[in-house]
């Protein structure tokens, strides 16, 4: 994400990192600890996000942040893996469970310059591979 930010921020790309602890409790740090965790633990090696990192939110269930309610409604399934589901139902810790729920960490949403959700990508889709769609949207905007 840092590379995409460096390449396209000056052209209008805004990247928002949104931590969530609903998937295997993998983001169990307090909000104020997340940056230090990224820098020293995971991924470590002094990593610092150059993009905007927001506070932790719920993305699924009754307490889902309104942004994710909207995104899941507009883009109900990842374009690269439309049949994706949570791999282990025992890990579902939210209610209600919906078919368009985010299935796991690192799902990605791309929103056009006009604010219209463009595409949703599964956790398996490489972040760097979104670059083609970013270029397409930025070219359409100019």
Secondary structure, DSSP 8 states (H G I E B T S, - for coil): -HHHHHHHGGGT---EEE----STT---S-GGGHHHHHHHTSS-TT---SSEEE-----SSTT--HHHHHHHHHS-S-TT-TT---S-GGG---SS--TTS--STT-EEEE-TTS-EEEEE-TTS-GGGGHHHHHHHHHHH-
